[in-house]
């Protein structure tokens, strides 16, 4: 009998007669693409899902998932924390892919090179207008966002040309779209932003945008949403608006309505939120320029200095603003946060970063908070809808520019075996504003490419199965 015939016979064998590298048995499988919500056994081979079976499977190793839900690994499109410290918090929260897409980076090749072989989870990055502007304006900022000329100096035509070339170079190097933090660069004209959108449009690359204005004080968040919808319409760039609640505040439901109506007319627009009522940013940024109290609808006691947890006064605000550092702003209405989490067009994204154990709890607890608080306790949305917002929807947002994402966010034969196993009855975030690094509970297993990286609710040390999520590299 020929080798070809033997191979055909082997592949024709029923799944239950094959032995898999790993079997995840007896779990409640939640596949947001097919809407499957039923007990199944999953067979994994060579990092891929090779069987989804109603009958038991044989594996070299078996994980008994009785009493647990099995979902595609969660995909965070807005994760500023891109080091091992943050990835250890993220993976305990069920995140298997985390990308820095809002601010991005200037040198795409360098960013990916620095992380090669050091990823606990998958990661990727956009080429950013903000870092490009920092470079062009020679802003000496030590932070993610500009604090000098990068924020406050108007660009010349030559400056815009140089920034466009930087964006183009980044896309040629495989950037996962173009990032914008327009509120952090108030001197950037609408024409400057439109020119960057034009580059993205030529590459059919999505843009990930922190809009220009916040709240309902004119010029308001709706004006800012109209700016980027117009830019996307003119250039054809797919548009993703980040953290709709912290930009819209009480006006966020109107922004969501506007985005949904634009989508209904065929525009490629998506958005996201995080499941908290507080934001976090750099105190020395342009967001806290004169008039911030009126725009944000808060004042000093609602601003928390991350380093110490203290609430600010006028005196400490002025002192720390000169020094620079992260602050948490308690400013998003709870009703608005819940409406956004439940809205059918929103994805969940953390906007998280934790540095030396300090930060916002969203960096460690966003996904378990959705499952535990908003699904189980508040009943604001179904379990399958929550999983869809955290896996399939972000995968679909990226899959045209990163084809590998077509194999993520789903549980089906051929998909990547990036899986999160959680207990729907107990899963919950534990991170707080006082203790932002407490790990989520009720997530005993997380698999990346079929390799357990969380077992018995503990990170497995010394394993780095994460891969680069990157668009095709093109010739200049």
Secondary structure as GFF3:
##gff-version 3
##sequence-region A 1 476
A	DSSP	alpha_helix	3	12	.	.	.	ID=ss1
A	DSSP	three_ten_helix	15	17	.	.	.	ID=ss2
A	DSSP	beta_strand	19	31	.	.	.	ID=ss3
A	DSSP	beta_strand	36	45	.	.	.	ID=ss4
A	DSSP	beta_strand	48	53	.	.	.	ID=ss5
A	DSSP	beta_strand	58	64	.	.	.	ID=ss6
A	DSSP	beta_strand	69	72	.	.	.	ID=ss7
A	DSSP	beta_strand	74	76	.	.	.	ID=ss8
A	DSSP	alpha_helix	84	92	.	.	.	ID=ss9
A	DSSP	beta_strand	95	105	.	.	.	ID=ss10
A	DSSP	alpha_helix	108	115	.	.	.	ID=ss11
A	DSSP	beta_strand	122	128	.	.	.	ID=ss12
A	DSSP	alpha_helix	129	137	.	.	.	ID=ss13
A	DSSP	alpha_helix	149	152	.	.	.	ID=ss14
A	DSSP	alpha_helix	157	172	.	.	.	ID=ss15
A	DSSP	beta_strand	178	181	.	.	.	ID=ss16
A	DSSP	three_ten_helix	182	184	.	.	.	ID=ss17
A	DSSP	alpha_helix	190	203	.	.	.	ID=ss18
A	DSSP	beta_strand	207	210	.	.	.	ID=ss19
A	DSSP	alpha_helix	221	235	.	.	.	ID=ss20
A	DSSP	beta_strand	239	241	.	.	.	ID=ss21
A	DSSP	alpha_helix	244	248	.	.	.	ID=ss22
A	DSSP	three_ten_helix	249	251	.	.	.	ID=ss23
A	DSSP	alpha_helix	252	264	.	.	.	ID=ss24
A	DSSP	beta_strand	269	273	.	.	.	ID=ss25
A	DSSP	beta_strand	278	282	.	.	.	ID=ss26
A	DSSP	three_ten_helix	286	288	.	.	.	ID=ss27
A	DSSP	alpha_helix	292	296	.	.	.	ID=ss28
A	DSSP	three_ten_helix	300	302	.	.	.	ID=ss29
A	DSSP	beta_strand	303	305	.	.	.	ID=ss30
A	DSSP	alpha_helix	314	323	.	.	.	ID=ss31
A	DSSP	beta_strand	326	330	.	.	.	ID=ss32
A	DSSP	alpha_helix	334	342	.	.	.	ID=ss33
A	DSSP	beta_strand	346	348	.	.	.	ID=ss34
A	DSSP	beta_strand	354	355	.	.	.	ID=ss35
A	DSSP	beta_strand	358	359	.	.	.	ID=ss36
A	DSSP	alpha_helix	362	369	.	.	.	ID=ss37
A	DSSP	pi_helix	370	377	.	.	.	ID=ss38
A	DSSP	alpha_helix	383	390	.	.	.	ID=ss39
A	DSSP	alpha_helix	392	398	.	.	.	ID=ss40
A	DSSP	three_ten_helix	403	407	.	.	.	ID=ss41
A	DSSP	beta_strand	419	422	.	.	.	ID=ss42
A	DSSP	beta_strand	445	448	.	.	.	ID=ss43
A	DSSP	beta_strand	451	455	.	.	.	ID=ss44
A	DSSP	beta_strand	458	459	.	.	.	ID=ss45
###
